Amino acid sequence: MKPHTRKSYQLVRAKLHLGEQDGMKFINGLQAEVKESTQEFVIKDFVHQTVSEAKSELIKWMFIFWVGQAAVTYMIVSLIKN
């Protein structure tokens, strides 16, 4: 048992008057909930960062496409005029 788990276990047993098995179940449940919440937060942060990067790449490529289209249109118009 890790030191912080042992301390939590002792506090839970003392405050809630739980038995040994019930105290461990409670602490294990808390640890699982904290781990799940942390993973969910990390996943959301990763997804947000990935979407942000994809958005900036999309804007960059859209700009390149528009400049290319403008150049092609200009060339076509200049060829038709002559």
N, C-alpha and C positions, 0 to 999 in steps of 0.2 A: 504494500500500500504506500502511495506517495505521501510525503509529509503534509501537503495541503489537503489531500484526501483524508488523511488521518485526523487532521484538525477539524475539518468539516464534519466528519463522522462523529467525533466527540461532541461537537456543538449540537448537532441534530439530536443525538441520543439524549443529551442533557436537557435541551429545551423542549423537545417534543415527547419525551419519556417513551421512546421507542425501544423495542428489543434489538438484540444484535442483528438478526437477519433483516428486520424491518428497516433499521437504520442503514444498512448496506444497500438494500433495495432502493431506498430513498436517494442516497448519495449517487448510486449508479444511474438512476433515472435522471437526476440533475446533470450529471456529467454527460450523459447521452444527449440531453436536450441542448446543453451548451455547445457540444460538438456539432450537432445538427444545425443550430443557428449560425455558428461560425462558418461552417461549410456553405450554407445558403448565402451568407453575406459575401464570402469570397467568390462564389460562383456568380452572383449578381454583379459584383465589381468587375470580374473578368469579362462578362458579357457586355457590360457597359463600355469598358475599354475597347473591346473588339469592335463593337458597333461604331464607336467614335472613330477608330482608325479606318474602318471601312468607309465611313461617311467622308472623311477627308480624302481618301483615295478616289472615291467616286467623283467628288467635286473637281479634283485635279484632272482626271481623265475627261470629264465633261468639258472643262475649259480647253484642253488640248484639242478635243473634237471640234468645238466651236471655232477655234482659231483656224484649224485645218479647213473646215467648211467655208469659212469666210475667204480664205486664200483661194480655194478652188472656185468659188463663185466669182471672185474678182477676176481670176484668170479667164473664166468662160466669158464674162461680160466684156473684158478687154479684147478677147479674140473675135467676138461677134461685132464689135464696133469697127474693127479694122477691116 
